[in-house]
Each structure stands twice: as C-alpha cells, then as structure tokens.
Amino acid sequence: MKRIFTCVAVVATLFGCQDQENSAPNDFTGNESVYTLAAPPDAAYDISGTVTFKEKKDGQTVITVALSGTDGDVQLPVHLHLGTIGAPDADVYALLNPVLGKTGQSETLFAHAGDETPLNYQQLIALNACVKVHLAASGPDRDVVLAGGNIGSAFTNDTSARGSFFASCKSE
C-alpha cells in the first residue's frame, strides 16, 4: 500500500508542475502573419519556407524564418528590403538574424528598422517590403538570393504569381 501511495504522489507532483508551466502568462497578442518564401525561378538551390510575424504584448514583433533545404554550419543572412521581390536594387530596411544552415531556422526580436525608427507589428506588416535570404554576408555571393517573398502591402498588392520574379539585390 505504501508503494501505491508513493507512485500517486509522484504522478500528482509531475502533473502539478505541468499545470503551473501551462498557466504562465502569454507574451503574444494572437496577431500573426505568415508569408511564403521560395527560391528564385532560376535558382541552383532548392530552398523554400515561411517567414512568420508574431505580435508581442510589449509592442515588439518576433520574426521567425523557417526554411527547408539548408544544411551545414553556414549562417545565411536575412534582409528585410523595401519594395517588392521584383524591385531591382531594393534598399535593405533591416537586418534580421541569420538562418542557421543545420536547422533552417532564424528568430529575430524586432522593435525598430535599421535606422532605429520604432516599428510595431501593424506598421511592419503594412510595409511594401520583401524578405530575402542570401547565400553569404559578403563577397560575390552576398547578392545571391536563396529564397524570398513579398510581405505586407507588397504581398497584398502583388498581382503576379506571388513574387515569382526576383530582381537583383542591393545588400549594402
């Protein structure tokens, strides 16, 4: 009988811990936007995925890039560019954390543009912009786009095949 009581006490303690973890306050508002990232039509790499924008209650936005087709110990730069994916030499508006090749993942806590202009979730997803994942941070491969896609009003107003045309990139 003693042994059964001990097992019940252990199980109750474990479930008690889980309940406490699940009742922690949520940092997010529930607002979320997901956009598709695809390789350029003539790409030598088969990379695809999504970029997700999640609004936090403190006004910041968590931007998560999730790609398939990456591997190795590389870090792939991620840029938020003003203009559509087809706009030639679109300016870099903000640098996001790089995607790690072995996981295909990147997460950035975003509160302001590269010029320190505060930008909340609603402003961010209203931008006429695109996200591009690059092959390298410098050198000749810095302008090679592995995957990209329109976001915000660039996505909403895109009447083509959802950004199937990729223009050259201005990464400086």
ZIVENHU-V40435 format. One record per residue. PHI is phi in whole degrees, 0 to 359 (999 if undefined). Layout:
BEGIN
PHI
PHI
END
This chain:
BEGIN
999
299
295
297
300
298
297
297
296
295
298
297
295
299
293
298
294
296
297
294
294
289
266
296
298
276
276
252
276
103
283
209
230
237
235
277
246
224
285
301
304
259
291
273
244
258
245
207
166
220
235
241
248
237
279
264
296
275
96
276
234
265
251
244
254
231
243
246
98
256
197
81
266
282
242
261
298
236
240
259
255
282
97
280
298
268
283
292
54
298
293
283
267
201
265
257
297
291
280
275
305
291
253
72
242
212
224
232
271
251
229
204
287
301
268
73
291
299
215
269
303
299
292
296
280
265
300
272
211
215
245
232
257
259
286
210
275
209
79
295
273
293
265
280
263
278
203
193
187
286
229
57
292
297
287
299
269
285
261
279
280
54
79
291
265
255
264
299
247
256
257
263
END
